[in-house]
Amino acid sequence: MSQPIYGVTAVGNALVDVLAPASEDFIQQQHALHGMEKGAMTLIDRPRAEELYALMEDRTESSGGSAANTMAGFASFGGKGAFIGKVAQDDLGTVFTRDLRAQGLEFTTQPLALGAPTGRCLILVTPDAHRTMNTFLGASVELSPGDIEAAEETIASSQVTYLEGYLFDRDQAKQAFARAAEIAHAAGHRVALTLSDPFCVDRHRSDFANLVQNHVDILFANEKELCSLFQRDDVEDALATVSDACEIAVVTRSEKGAVIRAGGQRVNIQAAPVSKLIDTTGAGDQFAAGFLYGFTQGGLDLEGCGRLGALAAAEVISHIGPRPSMSYADFLKKAA
């Protein structure tokens, strides 16, 4: 086993979140013209992304993407980590790179020189705090096995390599995941996967099942994603099945907390209290951040790792945005 330098290296979609205020009239107008649904996420193409971006005023831009959000939380705890994802050589690619590195995370993936621009999630926030998201994946889906090969040393030096299910749509991404897992295991380290979304699982169930069974040590999922993966109607049936598929399964259950399965062991984690629920975006990402920090630091059992995850999830849903608004390092005293 090689000596790890990093706690976690994540492989995922490199997206820039672009937030701007919007009126109810604007949302209704865009619904009539383009089918935009208030409070939902819609995948859009490049011309539509450019058109909508030009219409957004008072924009705020910051790096985003599910696995990148997890790494932001991991770094906030004090973890040393890296990220592998694809941006383009453009202004938004610079924004993503700058933000990630400012958090102390390594990010050295070669940007895309030609082709699609950096992916972005255009988020319109109405006065009632509802977020309407329009996502153009752009360069993020161009991540290839070659990018994994270029990061071989980083992956081999990481305790956990964390894979984002949202990235799984293209064949080259599936190949990249398999190669990353191969490198991690050859170095004697673990591979984690977040299923990301039940619709992702529905589209690629067979490939996800193969990935979990043959390449994944730690699985992150919510109840719907887990039931979809194993085609079970009851979450308890799915929980019983997952123990045979991977070493550790972390299943979030919203206000019911989470369940961690490891072999014959079951650990129930209570949800941390929330003063006011504002925005559930990023709850699963930050639960994973807390769990992975506890897991890679040593000295914490599964319950302790789960408690850190619950604290991080509770913090992120108390404000707008999928990343911490405070230093998660403050939670370590509470979990001690």
N, C-alpha and C positions, 0 to 999 in steps of 0.2 A: 504493500500500500504506500503510495506517495504521500509525502507530508503536505497537508492542505495549507494553502495560503488564504483562501477565501472561505467564508461560511457557505455562501450560496452564489451560484451563477445562474441567471435566468435567461431563457430563450423565449422571445415573444414578439408581439406586434409593437413596432416603434411608431407611436402615433403622437401627434400634438393636439392637445385639447385647446380649442378656441372658443372661449365663452364671451357672450355679449347679451345685454338686456334686450328684451323684445316685448312688444305690446301684444295683447290678445288679438287685436285687429291684424297684426302682421302674421301671426300664426294661422289665423283663419284664412287670410289671403293666400299664404303658401300652401295651405291644405287644398284650397280650391284649384290652385294652379299646378301643384306638384304632388298632392296626396300626403303632405306632411301631417303626421299624427301627433297631437300634443301629448307630451309625456312618454313617447315611444322612441325607439332607436330604429332608424332607417338606413340601409346601405345605399349610397349614392355613387354616381360615376364622376369622372373628372370634370366635365363641363358644368355639371350641376354644383359640384363643390366650389369651383371658381366663381360661379354666378352668386351663390349664397354667401361666400366669403366676402365678396365685394359689397354686399348689402348690409353686412354686420358692422355696426358702429360701436365705438368704445370697447374694442376687442381686448381680451386678456389671453395671452398665449402661454402655455406651459406644457412640459412633456407629460405624456399620458400612456395609455395602454395597460391592460390588466396586470401582466407580469412586471412591467416597469413600476406600476403603483405598489405592488408587493415589495419590490426592491427598495422603493422610497421608504416604506414602513420599516423594512429590515434595517436600513441604514439609520433611521431615526432611533431605533433601539441601541444603535452602536455597532451593528454588524458590518463586517467587511465583505463587500460583494461586487459582482460584475454583471453586466447585461450584454446579451447578444441579440441584435435586431437590426433591421435595414431601414435607413433613411436615404434621402437623395441629397445631392449637393445643391441645396437651395436654402432660403432663409429659414423655413420651418425646420429643416434638418439641423441647422445651426442652433435653433432654439432647443430642440430635443437634446442634442449633444451637450450644450452648455448646462442645461438644468440637471441632467443626470450626473455629470461630472461635479457639479457644484455640491451635490449631496455626498460626494466622496466615493461614488461608484465608478468602477472601471468600465469604459465603453470605447472599444476600439474597432468595431465592425466597419469595414470599408464601405463608404456610402456609394449609392448607385449613381454612376456618372451620366448615364443616358437612360431615357425612358420615363417612367412614372415619377411624379413628384412625391415628396414626403407625405405619408398618410396623415389624415387629420380627422378629428371628431368635432364637428361644428355644433356647439351647444347653445341653444337659445333659452334664456331664463326669463320667464314671465313674472309679473309682480307677485303671483301666489307661490313663487319659489319652485314651480314645476320646471323640469329640465327636458327640453325636446332635442334629441340628438340625431345628427345626420353624419354618417361615417363614410369616409372615402379611404379605403385601405392603402391605395397607392403603392409606394415602394416597399411597404412592410411585407407584402406577400412575395417579394422577390428574394427573401432569405433562402439560401441554398446550402447544400452539403459542403460546398467550398468555403462558405463563411464559417461553418463549424470546424472544418479542418484548420482554418486560419487561427481559430481560438482553442485548438487542442490543448495547449499548455495550460490555459486558464481553466478549462473544464477539468483536466486531470488534477488540478490543484485546488478543487472545490469540494467541500464536504458533501454538498448536495447540488445537483443540477436540476433546476426547476423549469418544467416545460408548460407552456400556455396553450390550452386546447383551442382557443380562438384562432391560432395560427395553422390549424391542422387541415385546412380546406384543400391545399394544393399538394400534388404528389411530391414535389421537391421538398416541401416542408415536412412531410411524413418521413422522407429519406433523411432529412436533417435531424429530426428527432431520434431516429434509430441510430444514426451515427454518433450523436451526442451521448446517448445512453451507453453505447458501446465503449466510448472513450472513458466515461465516468466509471463504469464497472471494471474496465481493465485496470484502472488506477486504484480500485478497491473502495470506491465511494458510491453513494446512493443517488438514485434518480427519483424525482418527484414530478407529478403531473397534476394540474388542475383541469377538470373537465370543462370549466368555463361557462357552459350554457347547454340546457337540454336539447336545443335545436342543433347544436354542434354534434352532440351525441347521436341524435336521430339520423343525421346525415352520414355519419361515419362509424356507426356502432361496431361493425365487425373489425374495422381497423383499430378503433379505440380498445376494444376487448383484447385484441392481439397485443397491443402496446402495453396494456396494464398487466396482462398475464406474463409476458416475456421480458419486459424492459423496465417496469416501474416498481419501486420499493415503497413509495409513499404516495397515496392517492388523496387528493382534495376534491370534494364534491359537495353539493347540497343534496337534499333529499330527492328532488325531481331528477337531477342528473344521475344519481346513483340508481334510481329505479329504472330510468331509461336505459342505462348501460346494461343492466342485467335483466331487463324486461320483466320487472316485478311490479305488481300493483301496490304491494305493502312494503314500506321502508324496512321493517324488521326482517322480512325475507331477503331483501337486498343486502342488509347488513350481515346476515348470516352467510350470504354467498361471497361477499367481498373478502372475508378472512382467508379464503382459499386462493384468492387472486394476487394478493400483494402483502407485504410485511405489515404495513400500517395504513389504515384508512381513517381520514379525518372528514367527518360528515357534519356540515353545519345545518342548523334547523331553525333559523331565524330567532324568534323570541323564545324558543325552547332550548336555545344554546347549541350544543354540539355533542356528537358521540365519536369517540375514538376507539377503533378496534385494532388490536395487535395480537394475532394468534387467538388464543382463547380469552384474552383479557378485554374487558369492555370498561371504558371510562366515560362517565357522563359529565359534561361541562355545562354549568349554568350560565345563562346569558348575563353579562355584566349590566348593572342598572344604567339607564340613559335618562338624563334630566328632561330632554325634549328631542323627539325624533324629527329630524329635518330632511335627511336625504340618505337613502340606503345604498346609494352608489358606492362601490368599493368595499362594502362590508366583508365579503368573502376574501377579497384581495388582502385586506389588512389582518383578517384572522390568520391567513396563511403566513403573513409577515411575522406575527407574534409567535406562532407555533414554531416556525423555522428558526427564529432567533433562539428560542428556548432549547430547541433540539440540537442546534449546532454549537451552543456554548458549553454543553455538558453540565452536569450537576442538577438538572431539572428532570423530573419524571414526566410521563405523558400528561398527567393532570396539571403539572406546573406549566408545561408548554401550552396546553389548552386554555389555561387561565390567562396567559399573556395574549393569546389570540382573541379571547373574548373581550379583554380590556381594549385592545386596539380596534376591534370592530365597533365597540360601543362608542369610542371616541369619534370615529370617522362618520358615523351616522348622526352625530349631533351637530353637524355643520354641512354646508354645501361643499362638494368636492370629494374626490376619491382618495385623497392623501392626507396625512396627519397635519393638524393645525397647531400641534404642540410637539414637544420632544417626548417620544415614547420611552426614552430612558427613565423618565419619572415613574413609569409603571413598574420598573424592576423592584422598587422598594415595596410596592403593594403586593407583588407576587412572591416576595421572599418568605 
